[in-house]
Amino acid sequence: MKTSHVIQHSLRLWLKFSNADAFEQASRQPVIAQQEKLLEIIRRNRDTEYGTEHRFAKICSVEDFQSSVPINTYETLTPYIERTLRGIPNVLTADKPLMFATTSGTTGRAKYIPVTPSYLHEYSHGVHVHTYRMLADYDNVFEGKALVSASSDVEGYTESGLPYGAISGYLTRTQPSFIRRFYALPYEICTIKQVDLKYYLMLRAALTEDVRLLIMPNPSSLLLLAQKMASYAEELIHDIRMGSVNPPFPLEHPAPRLAGLHSDPGRAAELTAILNERGRLLPSDVWPRLTLISCWKGGTMPLYLRRLPEFFGNCPVRDLGYMATEGRGATPLVNSGAGGVLNVSSHFFEFLPEEERDTPNPNFLTCDQLESNRQYYIYFTTSAGLYRYDINDLIRVVDFYRHTPVIQFVRKGQGITSITGEKLTESQVTDALMEVIDEHGFDIRHFTARVEWGEPPCYAMYAEMGDSVTRSDRQRFLLEMDRALCAQNVEYEAKRESQRLGPPILRRVAPGSYVALRQKRVAEGAPEAQVKIPQLSTDMKFGTRMEVLEEIRIEREGMGP
C-alpha cells in the first residue's frame, strides 16, 4: 500500500471512529444526546462562580436548567468574561481558556469568547464529521490538496497574556501533522491582515498544487480569489517560474517568509499556456481536478453563489454548515440545499418560535419539539461558558435526518427595518433581489438597502453592477425591486400604496466599493472570513463614504406598484 493511501486510510478511520459514529448515534437519539451534553457541561462547571450563583449542583434535567439559568446575551455575560480576560480562574468555566476567539458584536465592539479545551473539542466535532462525509462522498479529494482559508488566531494578547483572534487560525495551527500535509496553504498566511497580500500569497502557494477541495466560508471570498487570480496572473506566473514573491502593489508590512515556495518552471509553463489560450487564468482551468467547494449557501449568499460557475465551472458546492465563533450549530451531509443536521452531540440547544420573540412568557423548546418549515430563534449552551446564549440568529427547520432537525440559517435577528410599520426583513430583500435577477438577468455584483429619511421616508439601494447593465436596465431594476418587495411583504406594499413610504432610490457605486469596504473592516480587526456585508442594513450611514456614480429615482409615483 502506498504511503499516501496509508495516510488516507488512517484519516478515514480517525474521523469515523472518533467523531462520525458518535454523530450518527446522537442523530438517532437526539433527546438523550442533548440531555447528556447539557448535564456534562453543567457538572463540569458547577463549582464555577457562575455555576454557584445559578445552582448548577441542583440541576438534574432540562427543566431544572431552564428554571435556574436566565437567557443570556454577550452583554449580560460581559462582567464574567472581563474577569476571565484578566486571568481570574473558575468564573464561567472550570477549564482554563487556551485563547479567546473574537467576533464582532451588534455595537461594533469585539466580543471575546473563551476557547477552553472542552469547547475546542465540541467545536471540532462538527468539523471532523463534515470532513469525513466529504471524504466518504469524494474519495479522491485527498489525492490532492485542500485550499482552506483561515484568519489569524493571534490579533493581540489579553491582560492575562492569552492570545485573542480567530478560532479558524487556532485550528489550522494546531492540526496534527498527518492532516496538515493535505493543506495547500501554510499557517503563516492566516496571520496576514492586508487583503491583497493575503490573496496573492494564497494564490502563490496554491497555484503550484493539485487543489481538489476548496473551503472558504464566504462565497464572495471565492469570487475575490478568482478575480485576484485574473488580475495578478502574469506576476504570479513570473514568481512561480523564478521561485520569488514579488506582489505588484505596496506592502503595508513585510510579507512573512513562507517555506515551500520554490521555483517551478514546468508549472509556470502550464499556467502560461492556459493564459495564452484562454486570455485569463480561471480556477476551473488551473485546478482541473477541483472536486468540491464548501462555503455558506444560506442567508444572503445566493447573490454570490450564482456567479461561481463563471469561475469554477460545474464544481459541486456543499454548504459549510451553520456556525459562528460562539458555536457550531449544524453540519451539512449532502450538497443540495443550505441545511445541516443539528449538532446535538456538540452543544445544547434551545429554540424559540419566531412569533414568540417579544412575548412576556416565551415557550422555549428543545430539538425534539421543532416542526418542519417553521422558523425559530436559536440559543446555545456550550463549554465556552455561554449558557442559554442568545446568538440573535433566526433558523428554519427544513427537514429531519433520522430524528434530528436539519436547520438552515435565515438571518440575524436584528436584520429588520421598519420606518412606517413595514417590518422589512433581510431575507425578504434577498428573496426579492434573487427573483429580479433570475427573471431579468441583471448583473448585480453587490447590493445593500437601507432606510433613507425624508418626506416621505424611503429605501436607498446601493448596488455594484457589471458593465452590461445599461441605464434603462438600472431603471427597470429599481422598478422591479419595488414590485418584488411589495410581493414579499404586504405591509411594504400597503405603505407604498398609501404613500407613507416613498419610492426607493438606486445608487450605483463604483466598481471595487464593496471590496474596499471589506478591506476596511478587516483592517479594523474583523477576521476576513467573518466580514459579511448585509443586503439590508440598519446603519443609517451605510454607503455614505462610497463613490456614487449615478442616482436613479422612480420619476413619478404612477410608475411604481
Wavefront OBJ file of the C-alpha trace (Angstrom):
o trace
v 0.000 0.000 0.000
v 1.428 3.407 -0.982
v 2.214 5.850 1.818
v -0.455 8.299 0.622
v -3.054 5.537 0.734
v -1.990 4.582 4.263
v -2.440 8.189 5.384
v -5.836 8.435 3.719
v -6.938 5.166 5.306
v -5.787 6.357 8.736
v -7.558 9.679 8.272
v -10.817 7.935 7.404
v -10.536 5.680 10.448
v -9.706 8.558 12.769
v -12.572 10.688 11.507
v -15.091 7.863 11.517
v -14.452 6.332 14.906
v -13.663 9.477 16.870
v -16.486 11.616 15.553
v -18.723 10.423 12.740
v -20.080 7.364 14.548
v -20.911 9.440 17.626
v -22.682 11.958 15.398
v -24.738 9.210 13.738
v -25.694 7.656 17.066
v -26.707 11.027 18.506
v -28.855 11.828 15.460
v -30.869 8.655 16.140
v -31.475 9.628 19.779
v -31.232 13.424 19.914
v -33.164 13.821 23.180
v -30.752 11.544 25.030
v -27.737 13.156 23.348
v -28.905 16.644 24.273
v -29.615 15.821 27.906
v -26.227 14.108 28.239
v -24.446 17.076 26.682
v -26.245 19.592 28.920
v -25.531 17.671 32.127
v -21.911 17.132 31.084
v -21.450 20.911 30.719
v -23.294 21.661 33.972
v -21.394 19.099 36.056
v -18.019 20.212 34.771
v -18.759 23.840 35.647
v -20.930 23.505 38.768
v -18.277 24.940 41.108
v -17.515 27.981 38.980
v -18.642 31.423 40.064
v -21.474 31.366 37.540
v -22.375 27.770 38.377
v -22.585 28.524 42.093
v -24.740 31.608 41.516
v -27.185 29.604 39.394
v -27.272 26.403 41.468
v -25.698 24.116 38.886
v -25.231 21.464 41.596
v -29.017 21.047 41.836
v -29.649 20.823 38.070
v -30.647 17.309 37.025
v -32.792 17.964 33.951
v -33.526 20.382 31.130
v -36.428 21.761 33.159
v -34.165 22.437 36.154
v -31.712 24.197 33.863
v -34.371 26.418 32.306
v -35.761 27.427 35.699
v -32.327 28.152 37.228
v -30.498 29.899 34.395
v -31.745 33.052 32.637
v -31.423 33.789 28.941
v -28.071 35.458 28.333
v -26.601 37.849 25.811
v -22.984 38.881 25.473
v -23.832 41.986 27.475
v -25.197 40.000 30.451
v -22.102 37.773 30.434
v -19.638 40.638 29.941
v -18.791 41.072 33.673
v -17.824 37.384 33.866
v -15.902 37.463 30.581
v -13.992 40.598 31.585
v -12.773 38.868 34.759
v -11.799 35.828 32.698
v -9.859 38.103 30.328
v -7.915 39.391 33.340
v -6.878 35.830 34.150
v -9.211 35.174 37.088
v -9.920 31.415 37.038
v -13.138 29.479 37.568
v -15.509 32.307 36.657
v -17.559 30.895 33.767
v -15.718 27.637 33.152
v -13.668 25.214 35.196
v -11.364 24.758 32.206
v -8.742 27.422 31.694
v -9.046 29.106 28.275
v -6.460 28.344 25.622
v -7.266 31.615 23.849
v -10.169 33.984 23.236
v -11.950 33.837 19.897
v -13.085 37.241 18.697
v -16.166 38.131 16.749
v -17.914 41.422 16.048
v -20.880 42.468 18.165
v -24.004 44.388 17.188
v -22.466 47.554 18.654
v -19.317 47.102 16.569
v -17.186 46.258 19.612
v -15.394 42.921 19.575
v -16.759 40.026 21.601
v -14.315 37.673 23.307
v -15.345 34.021 23.573
v -13.266 31.809 25.920
v -11.932 28.833 23.947
v -11.449 26.078 26.517
v -10.168 22.575 25.716
v -13.708 21.244 26.174
v -15.161 23.865 23.854
v -12.487 23.207 21.249
v -13.447 19.523 21.315
v -17.137 20.408 20.872
v -16.417 22.821 18.043
v -14.082 20.433 16.240
v -16.631 17.629 16.333
v -18.708 19.149 13.528
v -15.548 19.943 11.533
v -14.499 16.304 11.666
v -17.922 14.980 10.688
v -18.126 17.441 7.797
v -14.675 16.370 6.589
v -15.468 12.677 6.951
v -18.649 12.980 4.903
v -16.812 14.839 2.140
v -14.185 12.075 2.136
v -16.842 9.386 2.032
v -18.614 11.048 -0.914
v -15.476 12.093 -2.836
v -12.721 9.617 -2.026
v -10.257 11.222 -4.460
v -10.241 14.580 -2.661
v -7.156 13.820 -0.619
v -5.210 12.541 -3.602
v -4.521 16.264 -3.938
v -4.619 19.262 -1.615
v -7.268 21.261 0.205
v -7.245 25.050 -0.020
v -8.676 26.108 3.347
v -8.800 29.786 4.275
v -8.456 30.939 7.871
v -7.792 34.115 9.834
v -5.162 34.912 12.436
v -5.553 33.427 15.902
v -3.151 35.996 17.365
v -4.513 39.505 16.858
v -3.192 40.530 20.256
v -2.943 39.464 23.875
v -5.221 39.864 26.866
v -4.191 41.318 30.204
v -3.516 37.753 31.377
v -1.221 37.071 28.415
v -3.510 34.786 26.425
v -3.881 35.408 22.682
v -7.104 36.503 21.060
v -8.094 36.109 17.417
v -9.915 33.722 15.089
v -10.675 30.163 16.115
v -10.110 29.102 12.481
v -6.463 30.136 12.769
v -6.023 28.192 16.004
v -7.486 25.065 14.424
v -5.194 25.482 11.409
v -2.076 25.981 13.530
v -2.759 23.009 15.814
v -3.785 20.447 13.189
v -1.994 17.094 13.518
v 0.864 16.809 11.021
v -0.781 13.972 9.096
v -3.735 16.285 8.363
v -1.679 19.430 7.796
v 0.159 17.769 4.905
v -3.090 17.878 2.906
v -3.340 21.677 3.229
v -2.287 23.785 0.238
v -1.601 26.866 2.377
v 0.931 27.305 5.180
v -0.363 28.606 8.501
v 1.581 31.877 8.161
v -0.861 33.132 5.513
v -3.555 33.215 8.227
v -1.646 35.968 10.006
v -1.733 38.485 7.133
v -4.093 41.448 7.512
v -3.520 43.174 4.149
v -6.221 41.614 1.969
v -4.411 41.979 -1.384
v -1.253 40.417 0.038
v -3.147 37.573 1.685
v -4.865 36.616 -1.566
v -1.650 36.994 -3.569
v 0.203 34.615 -1.250
v -2.722 32.192 -1.176
v -2.526 32.006 -4.958
v 1.280 31.911 -4.997
v 1.159 28.823 -2.762
v -1.915 27.113 -4.227
v -1.259 27.577 -7.961
v 1.567 25.043 -7.766
v -0.677 22.465 -6.056
v -3.276 19.976 -7.280
v -6.193 21.553 -5.418
v -9.128 19.136 -5.125
v -11.092 20.743 -2.266
v -11.741 24.444 -1.685
v -13.094 25.597 1.684
v -13.816 29.297 2.167
v -16.763 30.305 4.376
v -17.978 33.253 2.323
v -18.670 32.728 -1.410
v -17.806 36.377 -2.008
v -14.269 35.405 -0.930
v -14.251 32.727 -3.637
v -15.159 35.361 -6.215
v -12.427 37.629 -4.872
v -9.910 34.772 -5.132
v -10.863 34.246 -8.775
v -10.676 37.971 -9.518
v -7.226 38.269 -7.928
v -6.075 35.234 -9.926
v -7.047 37.024 -13.132
v -5.628 40.399 -12.060
v -2.236 39.094 -10.921
v -1.827 36.258 -13.443
v 1.401 37.459 -15.062
v 3.060 38.402 -11.769
v 2.095 35.078 -10.183
v 3.443 33.098 -13.138
v 6.714 35.048 -13.013
v 7.081 34.383 -9.283
v 6.355 30.672 -9.750
v 8.949 30.469 -12.524
v 11.609 32.302 -10.502
v 10.787 30.979 -7.026
v 10.195 34.539 -5.834
v 7.447 36.509 -4.093
v 7.028 39.991 -5.569
v 3.455 41.281 -5.231
v 2.660 44.111 -7.693
v 1.425 46.533 -5.024
v 2.837 48.361 -1.978
v 3.105 46.299 1.206
v 1.749 47.688 4.469
v 4.077 45.330 6.376
v 6.823 42.949 5.241
v 5.457 39.683 3.870
v 6.124 36.615 6.034
v 8.689 34.130 4.771
v 6.853 31.048 3.532
v 8.539 27.678 3.255
v 7.953 25.616 0.139
v 7.572 28.413 -2.419
v 10.255 27.078 -4.732
v 10.925 27.702 -8.409
v 8.661 25.568 -10.630
v 9.338 26.388 -14.314
v 7.201 23.475 -15.502
v 4.124 24.708 -13.666
v 4.806 28.265 -14.823
v 4.838 26.997 -18.419
v 1.496 25.226 -17.900
v -0.079 28.382 -16.485
v 1.365 30.488 -19.319
v -0.199 28.128 -21.862
v -3.584 28.442 -20.128
v -3.287 32.233 -20.021
v -2.370 32.429 -23.715
v -5.177 30.094 -24.759
v -7.961 31.427 -22.514
v -6.896 35.049 -22.130
v -7.088 34.791 -18.325
v -6.499 32.333 -15.506
v -9.639 30.671 -14.146
v -9.798 28.354 -11.114
v -11.596 25.757 -13.249
v -8.626 25.698 -15.662
v -5.702 25.884 -13.246
v -7.237 23.266 -10.914
v -8.935 20.877 -13.373
v -9.367 18.184 -10.692
v -11.162 20.509 -8.277
v -13.824 18.163 -6.912
v -15.794 20.084 -4.286
v -16.284 23.585 -2.913
v -17.602 24.131 0.597
v -18.937 27.552 1.588
v -22.026 29.142 3.107
v -25.132 28.868 0.939
v -27.887 30.296 3.167
v -28.899 33.798 4.206
v -27.690 36.460 1.758
v -25.219 34.187 -0.052
v -27.272 33.303 -3.187
v -26.242 36.623 -4.799
v -22.635 35.392 -4.825
v -23.299 31.687 -5.373
v -24.950 32.348 -8.729
v -21.640 33.699 -10.098
v -19.427 30.789 -9.018
v -19.907 28.739 -12.241
v -18.371 31.609 -14.237
v -15.053 30.943 -12.481
v -15.305 27.434 -11.034
v -17.307 25.657 -13.719
v -19.755 22.989 -12.616
v -17.882 22.046 -9.450
v -20.420 20.946 -6.812
v -20.894 23.191 -3.779
v -21.667 21.888 -0.286
v -22.733 24.221 2.497
v -20.042 24.708 5.133
v -22.513 24.498 7.973
v -24.288 26.853 10.340
v -21.517 28.082 12.601
v -20.184 31.117 14.393
v -17.404 31.884 16.827
v -19.920 31.202 19.615
v -20.605 27.647 18.450
v -21.001 25.212 15.590
v -24.706 24.616 15.134
v -25.201 22.276 12.182
v -23.274 20.023 9.810
v -24.354 19.509 6.162
v -24.154 15.933 4.903
v -25.145 16.492 1.261
v -24.587 19.089 -1.477
v -28.220 20.041 -2.028
v -29.697 22.984 -0.168
v -28.195 25.054 2.620
v -29.301 22.975 5.602
v -27.259 20.971 8.079
v -28.016 18.411 10.751
v -28.211 20.000 14.208
v -25.021 19.156 16.121
v -26.822 17.531 19.051
v -23.621 15.894 20.316
v -21.641 19.179 20.313
v -23.656 21.755 22.265
v -27.043 22.020 23.984
v -29.659 23.966 22.030
v -32.962 25.667 22.794
v -35.357 27.270 20.356
v -37.998 29.973 20.450
v -40.729 30.211 17.791
v -40.218 33.348 15.717
v -43.586 34.785 16.703
v -42.826 34.466 20.445
v -39.629 36.531 20.422
v -41.190 39.525 22.190
v -43.849 37.791 24.291
v -43.695 38.142 28.112
v -43.622 34.377 28.791
v -41.942 32.715 25.811
v -42.059 28.935 25.480
v -38.543 27.627 24.896
v -38.373 24.340 23.014
v -35.849 21.536 22.693
v -34.869 19.973 19.378
v -37.467 17.178 19.588
v -40.276 19.755 19.718
v -39.439 21.501 16.446
v -41.632 21.335 13.349
v -40.608 21.278 9.710
v -40.925 24.517 7.703
v -41.103 26.685 10.822
v -38.652 29.366 11.924
v -37.061 29.669 15.360
v -34.517 31.736 17.223
v -31.696 29.505 18.457
v -29.962 29.604 21.863
v -26.613 27.922 22.648
v -25.194 26.368 25.799
v -21.528 25.479 25.287
v -18.324 24.665 27.128
v -17.115 28.193 26.337
v -19.174 29.471 29.269
v -22.119 30.558 27.139
v -25.272 29.452 28.967
v -28.672 29.852 27.259
v -26.894 32.278 24.964
v -28.967 34.344 22.545
v -26.842 34.437 19.407
v -29.576 36.506 17.715
v -29.958 34.129 14.762
v -33.152 33.002 13.090
v -33.095 29.485 11.637
v -35.594 27.419 9.648
v -36.219 23.695 10.051
v -36.077 22.324 6.502
v -36.064 18.565 7.127
v -35.138 15.821 9.584
v -32.180 13.434 9.487
v -33.098 10.302 11.388
v -34.793 12.027 14.345
v -32.735 15.223 14.336
v -33.755 18.554 12.746
v -31.974 19.796 9.636
v -31.694 23.562 10.061
v -30.783 26.450 7.781
v -29.669 29.956 8.710
v -32.224 32.580 7.655
v -30.945 35.889 9.007
v -29.666 37.753 12.021
v -32.404 38.780 14.413
v -31.674 42.479 14.000
v -31.953 42.208 10.211
v -35.272 44.089 10.210
v -36.096 47.692 9.378
v -39.433 49.376 9.895
v -39.841 53.073 9.110
v -43.626 53.140 8.941
v -44.524 49.669 10.215
v -43.488 47.635 7.154
v -41.148 45.321 9.160
v -38.943 44.521 6.170
v -36.519 41.636 6.769
v -33.170 40.942 5.160
v -34.409 37.567 3.926
v -37.281 39.325 2.112
v -34.803 41.706 0.474
v -32.605 38.777 -0.575
v -35.565 36.835 -1.966
v -36.784 39.890 -3.899
v -33.289 40.557 -5.247
v -32.781 36.986 -6.446
v -36.253 36.916 -8.034
v -35.491 40.071 -10.039
v -32.026 38.858 -11.067
v -33.300 35.422 -12.079
v -36.155 36.890 -14.117
v -34.259 39.673 -15.887
v -30.616 38.559 -15.808
v -29.254 41.812 -14.371
v -25.553 41.537 -13.462
v -25.694 42.734 -9.859
v -22.372 42.119 -8.084
v -23.193 43.557 -4.632
v -26.328 45.056 -3.108
v -27.447 46.713 0.130
v -30.671 48.527 1.006
v -31.050 50.893 3.940
v -33.530 53.380 5.333
v -33.398 56.929 3.930
v -35.213 59.549 5.971
v -37.215 62.138 4.055
v -40.722 63.375 3.306
v -41.805 60.623 2.913
v -39.047 58.204 4.019
v -37.911 55.521 1.581
v -35.287 52.849 0.983
v -31.950 53.681 -0.641
v -30.480 50.780 -2.615
v -26.723 50.664 -3.155
v -25.570 48.373 -5.958
v -22.317 47.484 -7.669
v -23.139 46.356 -11.215
v -21.463 44.772 -14.202
v -20.763 46.770 -17.377
v -23.587 45.017 -19.240
v -26.240 46.782 -17.121
v -27.462 49.792 -19.132
v -29.205 52.876 -17.766
v -32.574 51.566 -18.918
v -31.708 48.272 -17.177
v -30.962 50.188 -13.996
v -34.299 51.986 -14.168
v -36.045 48.656 -14.761
v -34.124 47.046 -11.894
v -35.320 49.734 -9.475
v -38.941 49.334 -10.580
v -38.778 45.547 -10.378
v -37.181 45.613 -6.922
v -40.006 47.835 -5.702
v -42.598 45.433 -7.121
v -40.803 42.366 -5.771
v -40.628 43.842 -2.271
v -44.367 44.512 -2.446
v -44.899 40.853 -3.331
v -42.640 39.727 -0.478
v -44.130 41.979 2.212
v -47.780 43.043 2.302
v -47.006 45.804 4.816
v -44.382 47.258 2.487
v -46.987 47.161 -0.290
v -49.604 48.871 1.895
v -47.211 51.624 2.948
v -46.178 52.205 -0.672
v -49.792 52.379 -1.840
v -50.676 54.857 0.908
v -47.512 56.845 0.067
v -46.373 56.718 3.699
v -43.321 55.024 2.208
v -41.801 56.752 -0.783
v -40.407 55.046 -3.895
v -36.921 53.579 -3.478
v -33.746 55.231 -4.742
v -30.998 53.348 -6.587
v -27.394 54.459 -6.099
v -24.895 52.795 -8.425
v -21.499 52.722 -6.731
v -18.040 52.488 -8.254
v -16.514 49.079 -9.019
v -14.480 47.834 -6.067
v -16.549 49.722 -3.473
v -17.590 46.576 -1.615
v -14.100 45.058 -1.744
v -12.784 48.298 -0.237
v -15.433 48.082 2.488
v -14.391 44.503 3.268
v -10.737 45.557 3.420
v -11.612 48.418 5.773
v -13.399 46.070 8.162
v -10.508 43.609 8.093
v -8.106 46.465 8.844
v -10.321 47.378 11.813
v -9.821 43.887 13.220
v -12.582 41.697 11.779
v -11.442 38.246 10.556
v -11.686 38.283 6.750
v -13.958 35.226 6.633
v -16.406 36.844 9.066
v -16.960 40.003 7.023
v -20.474 39.741 5.638
v -21.856 42.908 4.054
v -25.625 42.946 4.721
v -28.224 43.170 1.983
v -30.436 45.109 4.393
v -28.516 47.438 6.691
v -29.851 49.092 9.827
v -26.926 51.524 9.672
v -28.265 54.879 8.501
v -24.755 55.841 7.380
v -24.213 52.826 5.137
v -22.896 53.885 1.731
v -22.182 57.480 2.681
v -18.446 57.007 2.023
v -18.867 55.067 -1.209
v -18.329 56.734 -4.560
v -21.795 57.038 -6.113
v -21.605 57.072 -9.914
v -25.292 57.576 -10.525
v -28.544 58.047 -8.622
v -31.777 56.820 -10.157
v -35.263 57.566 -8.885
v -38.697 56.397 -9.903
v -39.701 59.539 -11.751
v -43.362 59.519 -10.885
v -45.317 57.526 -8.349
v -47.512 56.085 -11.080
v -44.508 54.106 -12.300
v -44.380 52.196 -9.005
v -46.695 49.449 -7.836
l 1 2 3 4 5 6 7 8 9 10 11 12 13 14 15 16 17 18 19 20 21 22 23 24 25 26 27 28 29 30 31 32 33 34 35 36 37 38 39 40 41 42 43 44 45 46 47 48 49 50 51 52 53 54 55 56 57 58 59 60 61 62 63 64 65 66 67 68 69 70 71 72 73 74 75 76 77 78 79 80 81 82 83 84 85 86 87 88 89 90 91 92 93 94 95 96 97 98 99 100 101 102 103 104 105 106 107 108 109 110 111 112 113 114 115 116 117 118 119 120 121 122 123 124 125 126 127 128 129 130 131 132 133 134 135 136 137 138 139 140 141 142 143 144 145 146 147 148 149 150 151 152 153 154 155 156 157 158 159 160 161 162 163 164 165 166 167 168 169 170 171 172 173 174 175 176 177 178 179 180 181 182 183 184 185 186 187 188 189 190 191 192 193 194 195 196 197 198 199 200 201 202 203 204 205 206 207 208 209 210 211 212 213 214 215 216 217 218 219 220 221 222 223 224 225 226 227 228 229 230 231 232 233 234 235 236 237 238 239 240 241 242 243 244 245 246 247 248 249 250 251 252 253 254 255 256 257 258 259 260 261 262 263 264 265 266 267 268 269 270 271 272 273 274 275 276 277 278 279 280 281 282 283 284 285 286 287 288 289 290 291 292 293 294 295 296 297 298 299 300 301 302 303 304 305 306 307 308 309 310 311 312 313 314 315 316 317 318 319 320 321 322 323 324 325 326 327 328 329 330 331 332 333 334 335 336 337 338 339 340 341 342 343 344 345 346 347 348 349 350 351 352 353 354 355 356 357 358 359 360 361 362 363 364 365 366 367 368 369 370 371 372 373 374 375 376 377 378 379 380 381 382 383 384 385 386 387 388 389 390 391 392 393 394 395 396 397 398 399 400 401 402 403 404 405 406 407 408 409 410 411 412 413 414 415 416 417 418 419 420 421 422 423 424 425 426 427 428 429 430 431 432 433 434 435 436 437 438 439 440 441 442 443 444 445 446 447 448 449 450 451 452 453 454 455 456 457 458 459 460 461 462 463 464 465 466 467 468 469 470 471 472 473 474 475 476 477 478 479 480 481 482 483 484 485 486 487 488 489 490 491 492 493 494 495 496 497 498 499 500 501 502 503 504 505 506 507 508 509 510 511 512 513 514 515 516 517 518 519 520 521 522 523 524 525 526 527 528 529 530 531 532 533 534 535 536 537 538 539 540 541 542 543 544 545 546 547 548 549 550 551 552 553 554 555 556 557 558 559 560 561
